[in-house]
Amino acid sequence: MQYKGFTLDPFQVESIKYLDKGDSVVVSAATGTGKTLIADYVIDKYIKENKRIIYTSPIKALSNQKFREFKEAFGEKAIGLLTGDVTINHDAQVLIMTTEIYRNMLVTKDELVEQISYVIFDEIHFISDFERGTVWEEAIIFSPKHVRFLCLSATIPNAYEFAEWIQDVKKHKVSVVKYDKRAVPLAHYLYDINLGLTNIKELKKNLELDRYPDYYKNMRRRRQRLKKPRFQFPNHIELVEHLFSKGQLPCLFFVFSRRKTEELADGLSKKHDFTSSKEKAEIISYFNNEVPTELKRMESVQLVRRVLQKGVGIHHAGLLPVLKEIVENLFAKGMISVLYATETFAVGVNMPAKTVCFNSLEKYDGMSFRFLNSKEYFQLAGRAGRRGIDKEGRAIAMVDRKTFDVGKVEKFTSKDTEPIISQFKLSYNTVINLIDKHDRDEQERILKSSLDYFLRKKGGRQIRIMSTFNHMVQRLKKMGYITKDYKVTDKGRFATHIYSNELLITEIFSGSLYKKFNEVELLIILAAIIYEDRRADRFRLGDKRTYFKIIDTVSQNKYVAKKLNFKSVLRLNKIVSMWATGCEFADLSQFTNLDEGDLIRLFRQTIDFAHQIYRATTDRDLQDKIHTCINKIQRDVVKVEF
């Protein structure tokens, strides 16, 4: 079968066969095999049949990227984009959005939902994400019966069980297509200080012979304390030099630290130059045209410009969006030989390289350092090998002999064994929407539709979802969101449109409390609710009078006084006030050590919440105030451009 000039692989043909029959389809296929073509086929098919399709992605950046790609492929009129802060072509046949936006449309019974025929869930394995997985489950559970799904993921070891759950919940046929063979074979290597490029078998043998060779023997013989040998860490520059000598660049070098990506890229660029004078001129010209003049004096901008000239790139979530886009485009054009990136680069970005390197196979997950799991490893390693260009993709991990656990590494690098698991957690937003939009029988049926409930029931384990629900209902009654006769109040209806921190935001904005603050103060409060505290973050403190006014005023509401993080209000006071009153973005670096990308994300999330409040209320005064709030911070680099 031919499609878009490609001869389709058997798994693609099989997927299309099921789609044409009207099934939902779960596609579990290795990275780089062409899952996107199946999504393209669905879009093509339903555009021609004059039906509407939703394409969901796990992150806004990927939504924006897909919007640009699909406009080129299917025409500008056919494609729309919905994110929290941007709406483009709302009436288009194909709407691209994050999974959160789709879920929110479902729980509030947006009239658009009834027009949808197909939903494409890209990166469906995000259902296992601890913080956001519930969104994916609810997106499936709340979808109307007539909607069909195309679920795409690199590998899903329990794909049949996952499909069985969807089939059980939605009462229609769900077919599974699995294809484990990569388009480009993947070979796994290690880079060791003593052995150079090696494999797990050789390293294991060497470690057994070499680990403290004379230490215990000397202890027994002389009964004296000897120092353990100090292991050196292999040098990333030597590894890159080896790859260069073997013609194995370009290379994606994954590093689990933003600062480290910058440090390593800077170090390599000072020692090696991978670009010709013509390429340098092209890179500098492109860079200067894309980056606004007022941002060019920023240290991060100068660093990225400096390393790019040498054919070295940096990519992490803390960079300005324009810098990430420049790096992605130059990498796609083949003008970057070595790209040092954090794992966010691997989410949905279809930019493979000849070689993938890991600075380490351990990462900090917010609580402790741990080894990658198999899904994380293959998500990153899978970027090695370009279809139609490379005979083999190579994944190379640098070995830290101090912490290297051969058994663990051997296990998670041999095969992706991580199943999709449920992370379902009931929110107050879901509870209020269930009461507002569904009768008692439907509420129980929906609550018992989660993947967690299905798996527990299948395993014969106890399930307590109804008791959790009833406990939350009692609290909502006490707080005035639900009446004793089980009706949603005006306050409760406001909360149905707030999708995170719903009770805290409703307590501030649904009554008269918000009237005691000006627009800048409201922005400080919203940003403080959104901000996630990190130990290393530093802020210059702002006007104490503003801080004390906010604290004294919100203390009139016991719930707000208890839940609002006063420390965050104090810390964010200065940067939010400065930005809301018109300062240059580059000047914010004087007041905080937050990365530029984090600042932009904070302001865009604040705008997103402001939009939610605007849609939640019928109070014209509040709408006018929120509109002014948005205009104060939605400018320059914070404003999303297409």
C-alpha positions as CSV (number, residue, x, y, z in Angstrom):
1,M,0.0,0.0,0.0
2,Q,1.3,3.5,-0.9
3,Y,0.5,6.6,1.0
4,K,2.1,10.1,0.6
5,G,4.8,8.6,-1.6
6,F,5.8,5.9,1.0
7,T,5.4,2.1,0.7
8,L,3.7,1.4,4.0
9,D,5.0,-1.3,6.4
10,P,2.7,-4.2,7.3
11,F,2.0,-2.7,10.8
12,Q,0.9,0.6,9.2
13,V,-1.4,-1.3,6.7
14,E,-2.9,-3.3,9.6
15,S,-3.6,-0.1,11.6
16,I,-5.3,1.5,8.6
17,K,-7.4,-1.6,8.1
18,Y,-8.7,-1.3,11.6
19,L,-9.3,2.4,11.3
20,D,-11.3,1.9,8.1
21,K,-13.5,-0.6,10.0
22,G,-14.3,2.0,12.6
23,D,-12.3,0.5,15.5
24,S,-10.3,2.4,18.0
25,V,-6.6,1.4,17.6
26,V,-3.7,1.2,20.0
27,V,-0.4,1.3,18.1
28,S,2.7,0.3,20.0
29,A,5.6,0.7,17.6
30,A,9.3,1.5,18.1
31,T,10.6,5.0,17.6
32,G,11.2,6.0,14.0
33,T,9.0,3.4,12.4
34,G,6.5,5.9,11.1
35,K,3.5,6.0,13.5
36,T,2.9,9.6,12.4
37,L,1.9,8.4,9.0
38,I,-1.0,6.5,10.6
39,A,-2.2,9.8,12.3
40,D,-1.8,11.6,8.9
41,Y,-4.0,8.9,7.3
42,V,-6.8,9.4,9.9
43,I,-6.7,13.2,9.5
44,D,-6.8,12.9,5.7
45,K,-9.6,10.4,5.8
46,Y,-11.9,12.4,8.1
47,I,-11.2,15.7,6.4
48,K,-12.4,14.2,3.2
49,E,-15.5,12.9,5.0
50,N,-16.1,16.4,6.4
51,K,-15.8,15.2,10.0
52,R,-13.9,16.7,12.9
53,I,-10.7,15.4,14.5
54,I,-8.9,16.2,17.7
55,Y,-5.1,15.8,17.9
56,T,-3.8,15.8,21.4
57,S,-0.2,16.1,22.6
58,P,1.4,16.0,26.0
59,I,3.1,19.4,25.9
60,K,2.2,22.9,24.4
61,A,5.5,23.1,22.5
62,L,4.5,19.9,20.6
63,S,1.0,21.2,20.0
64,N,2.6,24.4,18.4
65,Q,5.0,22.3,16.3
66,K,2.2,20.0,15.1
67,F,0.1,23.1,14.2
68,R,2.8,24.4,11.9
69,E,3.4,20.9,10.4
70,F,-0.3,20.1,9.8
71,K,-1.0,23.5,8.2
72,E,1.7,22.7,5.6
73,A,0.3,19.2,5.0
74,F,-3.4,19.8,5.1
75,G,-3.9,23.6,4.4
76,E,-4.3,26.5,6.8
77,K,-8.1,26.5,6.8
78,A,-8.4,22.8,7.9
79,I,-6.2,23.2,11.1
80,G,-6.9,25.0,14.3
81,L,-5.1,25.3,17.7
82,L,-6.4,25.5,21.2
83,T,-4.1,26.0,24.1
84,G,-4.8,27.7,27.4
85,D,-3.6,31.1,26.2
86,V,-4.2,30.8,22.4
87,T,-7.2,30.0,20.2
88,I,-6.6,29.9,16.4
89,N,-9.3,28.8,13.9
90,H,-11.6,27.3,16.6
91,D,-14.0,26.0,13.9
92,A,-11.4,24.1,11.9
93,Q,-12.0,20.4,11.1
94,V,-8.7,19.4,12.8
95,L,-8.1,20.9,16.2
96,I,-4.7,20.5,17.9
97,M,-4.5,20.8,21.6
98,T,-2.9,19.5,24.8
99,T,-4.7,16.6,26.4
100,E,-5.6,18.9,29.3
101,I,-7.6,21.1,27.0
102,Y,-9.5,18.2,25.5
103,R,-10.2,16.7,29.0
104,N,-11.5,20.1,30.2
105,M,-13.9,20.4,27.2
106,L,-15.3,17.0,28.0
107,V,-16.0,17.4,31.7
108,T,-17.7,20.8,31.1
109,K,-19.7,19.2,28.1
110,D,-18.5,21.8,25.6
111,E,-20.8,21.7,22.6
112,L,-17.9,21.1,20.2
113,V,-17.4,17.6,21.7
114,E,-20.5,16.2,20.0
115,Q,-19.0,17.1,16.6
116,I,-15.8,15.0,17.1
117,S,-15.3,11.7,15.2
118,Y,-11.8,10.8,16.1
119,V,-9.2,11.6,18.8
120,I,-5.5,11.0,18.2
121,F,-3.6,10.6,21.5
122,D,0.1,11.1,20.8
123,E,2.5,9.7,23.4
124,I,-0.3,7.8,25.1
125,H,2.2,6.3,27.6
126,F,1.9,9.7,29.4
127,I,-1.1,8.1,31.1
128,S,1.6,6.6,33.5
129,D,2.8,10.1,34.4
130,F,2.5,10.6,38.2
131,E,1.4,14.3,38.0
132,R,-0.6,14.4,34.7
133,G,-1.7,10.8,34.0
134,T,-5.2,11.3,35.4
135,V,-5.9,13.8,32.5
136,W,-5.3,11.0,29.9
137,E,-7.6,8.6,31.7
138,E,-10.4,11.2,32.1
139,A,-10.0,12.2,28.4
140,I,-10.9,8.6,27.5
141,I,-13.5,8.0,30.2
142,F,-15.5,11.2,29.4
143,S,-15.3,11.0,25.6
144,P,-18.8,10.4,24.0
145,K,-19.7,6.9,22.9
146,H,-19.4,7.8,19.1
147,V,-15.8,9.0,19.4
148,R,-13.0,6.6,18.3
149,F,-9.3,6.8,19.4
150,L,-5.9,6.3,17.8
151,C,-3.5,5.8,20.7
152,L,0.2,6.1,19.7
153,S,3.2,5.1,21.7
154,A,6.8,3.9,21.2
155,T,6.2,0.7,23.2
156,I,3.4,-0.5,25.5
157,P,4.3,-3.9,27.0
158,N,0.7,-4.3,28.3
159,A,-1.0,-2.9,25.2
160,Y,-3.6,-5.7,25.1
161,E,-4.6,-5.1,28.7
162,F,-4.7,-1.3,28.0
163,A,-6.9,-1.9,25.0
164,E,-9.1,-4.2,27.0
165,W,-9.8,-1.4,29.5
166,I,-10.8,1.1,26.8
167,Q,-13.1,-1.6,25.2
168,D,-14.6,-2.3,28.6
169,V,-15.3,1.4,29.3
170,K,-16.3,2.6,25.8
171,K,-18.2,-0.6,24.6
172,H,-16.7,-0.7,21.2
173,K,-13.9,-2.7,19.4
174,V,-10.3,-1.7,20.3
175,S,-7.7,-3.3,18.1
176,V,-4.0,-3.5,19.0
177,V,-1.1,-3.3,16.5
178,K,2.4,-4.0,17.9
179,Y,5.6,-3.6,16.0
180,D,8.8,-4.0,17.9
181,K,11.3,-4.0,15.0
182,R,13.0,-0.7,14.6
183,A,13.4,0.8,11.1
184,V,17.1,1.3,12.0
185,P,18.6,-1.3,14.3
186,L,19.8,0.0,17.6
187,A,23.1,-1.1,19.2
188,H,24.0,-0.3,22.8
189,Y,27.5,0.6,24.0
190,L,29.2,2.0,27.1
191,Y,32.1,4.4,27.3
192,D,34.5,3.6,30.1
193,I,37.6,5.5,31.4
194,N,39.7,2.3,31.1
195,L,38.1,0.4,28.3
196,G,37.0,3.2,26.0
197,L,34.0,2.2,23.9
198,T,32.8,-1.2,25.2
199,N,29.7,-3.2,26.0
200,I,28.0,-4.4,29.1
201,K,29.5,-7.9,28.9
202,E,33.1,-6.6,28.7
203,L,32.5,-4.0,31.4
204,K,31.0,-6.6,33.7
205,K,34.1,-8.8,33.2
206,N,36.5,-5.9,33.7
207,L,34.7,-4.7,36.9
208,E,34.9,-8.1,38.4
209,L,38.7,-8.3,37.8
210,D,39.4,-4.7,38.5
211,R,37.2,-3.6,41.4
212,Y,39.6,-2.8,44.3
213,P,42.1,-5.5,43.1
214,D,44.5,-5.4,46.0
215,Y,42.5,-3.7,48.6
216,Y,41.1,-6.6,50.7
217,K,44.2,-8.7,50.1
218,N,46.4,-6.0,51.7
219,M,43.9,-5.5,54.5
220,R,44.2,-9.1,55.5
221,R,48.0,-9.2,55.0
222,R,49.0,-6.0,56.8
223,R,45.9,-5.2,58.9
224,Q,46.2,-1.6,57.9
225,R,43.7,0.8,56.4
226,L,44.2,1.7,52.8
227,K,42.3,4.3,50.8
228,K,39.9,2.9,48.2
229,P,41.0,3.8,44.6
230,R,39.4,7.0,43.2
231,F,37.6,6.4,40.0
232,Q,37.8,9.0,37.2
233,F,34.8,9.9,35.1
234,P,35.3,9.5,31.3
235,N,35.6,12.8,29.3
236,H,32.7,13.8,27.0
237,I,35.1,15.6,24.7
238,E,37.2,12.4,24.2
239,L,33.9,10.5,23.3
240,V,32.9,13.1,20.8
241,E,36.4,13.0,19.3
242,H,36.1,9.2,18.9
243,L,32.7,9.6,17.2
244,F,34.0,12.3,14.9
245,S,37.0,10.1,13.9
246,K,34.6,7.2,13.1
247,G,32.1,9.4,11.1
248,Q,29.4,8.9,13.8
249,L,28.2,12.5,14.1
250,P,25.7,14.2,14.4
251,C,25.2,13.2,18.0
252,L,22.4,13.9,20.5
253,F,24.1,14.1,24.0
254,F,21.5,13.7,26.8
255,V,22.4,15.3,30.1
256,F,20.0,15.3,33.1
257,S,21.0,18.8,34.3
258,R,20.3,22.1,32.5
259,R,23.5,23.7,33.9
260,K,25.5,20.7,32.8
261,T,24.2,20.9,29.2
262,E,25.5,24.4,29.0
263,E,28.8,23.6,30.7
264,L,29.6,20.6,28.4
265,A,28.5,22.5,25.2
266,D,30.7,25.4,26.2
267,G,33.6,23.1,26.9
268,L,33.4,21.3,23.6
269,S,33.0,24.5,21.6
270,K,36.2,25.9,23.1
271,K,38.1,22.9,21.9
272,H,36.5,22.0,18.6
273,D,34.9,23.7,15.6
274,F,32.6,21.6,13.4
275,T,31.4,24.3,11.0
276,S,32.9,25.9,7.8
277,S,33.1,29.7,7.4
278,K,30.1,29.6,5.1
279,E,28.0,27.7,7.7
280,K,29.2,30.1,10.4
281,A,27.9,33.0,8.4
282,E,24.6,31.3,7.7
283,I,24.1,30.4,11.4
284,I,25.0,33.9,12.6
285,S,22.7,35.5,10.1
286,Y,19.8,33.2,10.9
287,F,20.3,33.7,14.7
288,N,20.5,37.5,14.5
289,N,17.3,37.7,12.4
290,E,15.3,35.5,14.8
291,V,16.4,36.9,18.2
292,P,14.9,40.3,19.2
293,T,17.5,43.0,19.7
294,E,16.6,43.6,23.4
295,L,17.4,39.9,24.2
296,K,20.8,39.7,22.6
297,R,22.6,41.1,25.7
298,M,21.4,38.2,27.9
299,E,24.1,35.7,28.9
300,S,22.1,32.6,27.8
301,V,21.5,34.1,24.4
302,Q,25.2,34.9,24.0
303,L,26.2,31.4,25.1
304,V,23.9,29.7,22.6
305,R,25.1,32.0,19.8
306,R,28.7,31.3,20.7
307,V,28.4,27.5,20.7
308,L,26.1,27.3,17.6
309,Q,28.8,29.0,15.5
310,K,31.0,26.0,16.3
311,G,28.3,23.5,15.3
312,V,27.4,22.7,19.0
313,G,23.9,23.1,20.4
314,I,22.1,23.4,23.8
315,H,18.5,22.5,24.4
316,H,16.6,22.5,27.7
317,A,13.3,23.8,29.1
318,G,14.9,26.8,30.8
319,L,16.0,28.4,27.5
320,L,14.0,31.1,25.7
321,P,11.5,29.5,23.3
322,V,13.0,31.4,20.4
323,L,16.4,29.8,21.2
324,K,15.0,26.3,21.4
325,E,13.3,26.8,18.0
326,I,16.5,28.1,16.4
327,V,18.4,25.1,17.8
328,E,15.8,22.6,16.6
329,N,15.8,24.1,13.1
330,L,19.6,24.2,12.8
331,F,19.7,20.6,14.0
332,A,17.1,19.5,11.5
333,K,19.2,21.2,8.7
334,G,22.3,19.2,9.8
335,M,24.2,22.3,11.0
336,I,24.7,21.0,14.5
337,S,27.2,18.2,15.0
338,V,26.7,17.7,18.8
339,L,23.5,18.8,20.6
340,Y,23.6,18.7,24.4
341,A,20.0,18.3,25.6
342,T,17.9,17.4,28.5
343,E,15.2,14.7,28.2
344,T,12.5,17.2,27.2
345,F,14.0,17.2,23.7
346,A,12.9,13.6,23.2
347,V,9.1,14.2,23.8
348,G,7.5,14.1,20.4
349,V,10.3,16.0,18.6
350,N,11.0,13.9,15.6
351,M,14.7,14.7,15.2
352,P,16.9,11.6,15.2
353,A,20.7,11.6,15.1
354,K,23.3,9.1,14.0
355,T,24.4,8.6,17.6
356,V,22.8,9.1,21.0
357,C,25.0,9.6,24.0
358,F,24.2,9.7,27.7
359,N,26.3,11.7,30.1
360,S,24.8,9.5,32.8
361,L,22.1,6.8,33.2
362,E,21.1,8.3,36.5
363,K,18.7,11.3,37.0
364,Y,17.3,13.3,39.9
365,D,13.5,12.8,39.9
366,G,12.6,15.5,42.4
367,M,13.2,13.3,45.4
368,S,16.3,11.3,44.8
369,F,18.9,10.1,42.2
370,R,17.8,6.9,40.5
371,F,18.6,5.0,37.3
372,L,16.4,5.5,34.3
373,N,13.6,3.0,33.8
374,S,13.3,1.1,30.5
375,K,10.7,3.5,29.0
376,E,12.8,6.6,29.7
377,Y,15.9,4.9,28.3
378,F,14.3,3.8,25.1
379,Q,12.5,7.1,24.6
380,L,15.9,8.8,24.5
381,A,18.1,6.0,23.0
382,G,15.4,5.5,20.3
383,R,16.5,8.8,18.7
384,A,19.6,7.1,17.4
385,G,19.6,6.1,13.7
386,R,18.1,8.1,10.8
387,R,15.7,6.1,8.6
388,G,17.1,5.8,5.0
389,I,20.5,7.3,6.1
390,D,22.1,5.1,8.8
391,K,22.5,1.3,8.8
392,E,22.6,1.3,12.6
393,G,21.7,3.7,15.5
394,R,24.2,3.7,18.4
395,A,23.3,4.5,22.0
396,I,26.4,5.1,24.1
397,A,26.3,5.7,27.9
398,M,29.2,7.1,29.9
399,V,30.2,4.9,32.8
400,D,30.7,6.3,36.3
401,R,32.4,3.4,38.1
402,K,31.5,4.8,41.5
403,T,27.8,4.3,41.1
404,F,27.4,2.0,38.0
405,D,25.1,-0.9,38.7
406,V,25.7,-3.4,35.9
407,G,22.7,-5.6,36.8
408,K,20.2,-2.7,36.7
409,V,21.7,-1.1,33.6
410,E,21.7,-4.5,31.8
411,K,18.0,-4.9,32.7
412,F,16.6,-1.5,31.5
413,T,18.8,-1.3,28.4
414,S,17.8,-4.7,27.0
415,K,14.1,-4.1,26.5
416,D,11.3,-1.7,27.3
417,T,9.4,-3.5,30.1
418,E,7.5,-0.6,31.7
419,P,3.8,-1.2,31.4
420,I,1.2,1.5,31.3
421,I,-0.1,2.0,34.8
422,S,-2.9,4.1,36.3
423,Q,-2.2,7.3,38.2
424,F,-5.8,8.2,38.6
425,K,-6.6,10.8,41.3
426,L,-10.0,12.3,41.9
427,S,-10.0,16.1,41.8
428,Y,-12.6,18.5,43.2
429,N,-13.1,19.8,39.7
430,T,-14.1,16.3,38.5
431,V,-16.3,15.8,41.5
432,I,-18.3,19.0,41.0
433,N,-18.6,18.4,37.2
434,L,-19.9,14.9,37.8
435,I,-22.6,16.3,40.2
436,D,-23.4,19.2,37.8
437,K,-23.6,17.2,34.5
438,H,-24.4,13.6,35.5
439,D,-27.1,11.7,37.5
440,R,-26.2,9.4,40.4
441,D,-26.0,6.2,38.3
442,E,-23.8,7.9,35.7
443,Q,-21.5,9.3,38.5
444,E,-20.9,5.8,39.8
445,R,-20.4,4.3,36.4
446,I,-17.8,7.0,35.4
447,L,-16.0,6.7,38.7
448,K,-15.7,2.9,38.2
449,S,-14.3,3.4,34.7
450,S,-10.7,4.3,35.6
451,L,-7.8,2.1,34.5
452,D,-6.9,1.8,38.2
453,Y,-10.4,0.4,39.0
454,F,-10.3,-2.0,36.0
455,L,-6.9,-3.4,37.0
456,R,-7.7,-3.7,40.7
457,K,-11.0,-5.4,39.9
458,K,-9.3,-7.7,37.4
459,G,-6.7,-8.6,40.1
460,G,-9.4,-9.2,42.7
461,R,-8.2,-6.3,44.9
462,Q,-10.4,-3.9,47.0
463,I,-11.5,-0.6,45.5
464,R,-12.5,2.4,47.6
465,I,-13.3,5.0,44.9
466,M,-16.9,5.7,46.1
467,S,-15.9,6.4,49.7
468,T,-13.2,8.9,48.4
469,F,-15.9,10.6,46.2
470,N,-18.4,10.8,49.1
471,H,-15.8,12.2,51.4
472,M,-15.0,15.0,48.9
473,V,-18.7,15.7,48.4
474,Q,-19.1,16.2,52.2
475,R,-16.3,18.8,52.2
476,L,-17.8,20.6,49.2
477,K,-21.1,20.8,51.0
478,K,-19.4,22.4,54.0
479,M,-17.7,24.9,51.8
480,G,-20.8,25.9,49.9
481,Y,-20.1,24.4,46.5
482,I,-22.9,21.9,46.8
483,T,-26.3,22.2,48.6
484,K,-27.7,19.5,51.0
485,D,-30.1,18.4,48.2
486,Y,-27.1,17.7,46.0
487,K,-27.3,20.7,43.6
488,V,-24.2,22.7,42.5
489,T,-24.2,26.3,43.7
490,D,-23.0,29.4,41.7
491,K,-19.7,29.1,43.5
492,G,-19.5,25.4,42.6
493,R,-20.3,26.2,38.9
494,F,-17.5,28.7,38.9
495,A,-15.1,25.9,40.1
496,T,-16.2,23.6,37.2
497,H,-14.2,25.9,34.9
498,I,-11.0,26.0,37.1
499,Y,-8.8,22.9,36.4
500,S,-6.1,23.1,39.1
501,N,-6.1,24.6,42.6
502,E,-9.8,25.0,41.9
503,L,-11.0,25.6,45.5
504,L,-8.3,28.1,46.3
505,I,-8.9,30.2,43.1
506,T,-12.7,30.0,43.5
507,E,-12.5,31.2,47.1
508,I,-10.5,34.2,45.9
509,F,-12.3,35.1,42.7
510,S,-16.0,33.9,42.9
511,G,-17.0,36.2,45.7
512,S,-16.0,39.7,46.7
513,L,-12.4,39.0,47.9
514,Y,-10.8,39.8,44.6
515,K,-12.3,43.4,44.7
516,K,-9.9,44.3,47.4
517,F,-6.9,43.9,45.1
518,N,-5.6,45.8,42.1
519,E,-4.6,44.0,38.9
520,V,-0.9,43.7,39.8
521,E,-1.7,42.2,43.2
522,L,-4.1,39.7,41.6
523,L,-1.3,38.7,39.2
524,I,1.1,38.2,42.1
525,I,-1.5,36.0,43.8
526,L,-2.1,33.9,40.7
527,A,1.6,33.5,40.0
528,A,2.2,32.5,43.7
529,I,-0.5,29.8,43.3
530,I,1.1,28.4,40.1
531,Y,4.8,28.6,41.1
532,E,6.4,25.4,42.3
533,D,9.0,26.1,44.9
534,R,12.6,24.8,44.2
535,R,15.4,25.0,46.8
536,A,17.9,26.6,44.5
537,D,15.6,29.4,43.3
538,R,16.6,32.9,44.4
539,F,14.5,36.2,44.3
540,R,15.1,39.8,45.1
541,L,12.2,40.8,47.4
542,G,9.8,43.5,46.4
543,D,7.7,46.1,48.2
544,K,6.8,44.7,51.6
545,R,3.7,46.9,51.7
546,T,2.2,45.0,48.8
547,Y,3.1,41.7,50.5
548,F,1.5,42.6,53.8
549,K,-1.6,43.9,52.1
550,I,-2.1,40.6,50.3
551,I,-1.5,38.5,53.4
552,D,-3.7,40.7,55.7
553,T,-6.6,40.7,53.1
554,V,-6.6,37.0,52.2
555,S,-6.5,36.1,55.9
556,Q,-10.1,37.1,56.0
557,N,-10.8,33.7,54.3
558,K,-9.7,30.8,56.4
559,Y,-9.3,28.4,53.5
560,V,-7.2,30.9,51.4
561,A,-5.1,31.8,54.5
562,K,-4.3,28.1,55.0
563,K,-3.7,27.2,51.3
564,L,-2.0,30.2,49.8
565,N,1.8,29.9,50.0
566,F,2.8,33.2,51.6
567,K,6.5,32.5,51.0
568,S,5.7,32.4,47.2
569,V,3.8,35.7,47.4
570,L,6.9,37.3,49.0
571,R,9.3,35.8,46.5
572,L,7.3,36.6,43.3
573,N,6.2,40.0,44.4
574,K,9.1,41.8,42.7
575,I,9.4,40.0,39.3
576,V,5.6,40.0,38.7
577,S,5.3,43.6,39.6
578,M,8.2,44.6,37.4
579,W,6.9,42.7,34.4
580,A,3.3,43.8,34.9
581,T,4.4,47.5,35.0
582,G,6.4,47.3,31.7
583,C,10.0,46.4,32.4
584,E,12.2,44.8,29.7
585,F,12.3,41.0,29.9
586,A,16.1,41.0,30.0
587,D,16.0,43.1,33.1
588,L,14.2,40.4,35.1
589,S,17.5,38.5,35.5
590,Q,18.5,41.2,38.0
591,F,15.7,40.0,40.4
592,T,15.8,36.2,40.1
593,N,18.0,33.3,39.1
594,L,15.1,31.6,37.4
595,D,15.9,30.5,33.8
596,E,14.3,32.6,31.1
597,G,12.2,29.7,29.9
598,D,10.8,29.2,33.4
599,L,9.9,32.8,33.7
600,I,8.0,32.7,30.4
601,R,6.3,29.5,31.4
602,L,5.2,31.1,34.8
603,F,3.7,34.1,33.0
604,R,2.0,32.0,30.3
605,Q,0.5,29.7,33.0
606,T,-0.7,32.8,34.8
607,I,-2.4,33.9,31.6
608,D,-3.9,30.4,31.2
609,F,-5.4,30.6,34.7
610,A,-6.7,34.1,34.0
611,H,-8.5,32.8,31.0
612,Q,-10.1,30.1,33.1
613,I,-11.3,32.7,35.6
614,Y,-12.7,34.9,32.8
615,R,-14.7,31.9,31.3
616,A,-15.8,30.8,34.8
617,T,-17.5,34.1,35.8
618,T,-20.5,36.1,34.7
619,D,-19.4,39.1,36.8
620,R,-18.5,41.8,34.3
621,D,-16.3,43.7,36.8
622,L,-14.2,40.6,37.3
623,Q,-14.0,39.9,33.5
624,D,-12.8,43.5,32.9
625,K,-10.2,43.2,35.7
626,I,-9.0,39.9,34.4
627,H,-8.8,41.2,30.8
628,T,-6.6,44.0,32.1
629,C,-4.4,41.5,34.0
630,I,-3.8,39.5,30.9
631,N,-2.9,42.6,28.8
632,K,-0.3,43.6,31.4
633,I,1.7,40.4,31.1
634,Q,0.9,39.1,27.6
635,R,3.5,41.0,25.7
636,D,6.9,40.6,24.0
637,V,8.5,37.2,24.5
638,V,5.6,36.0,26.7
639,K,3.1,36.4,23.9
640,V,2.9,33.2,21.8
641,E,3.8,33.8,18.1
642,F,3.1,31.6,15.1
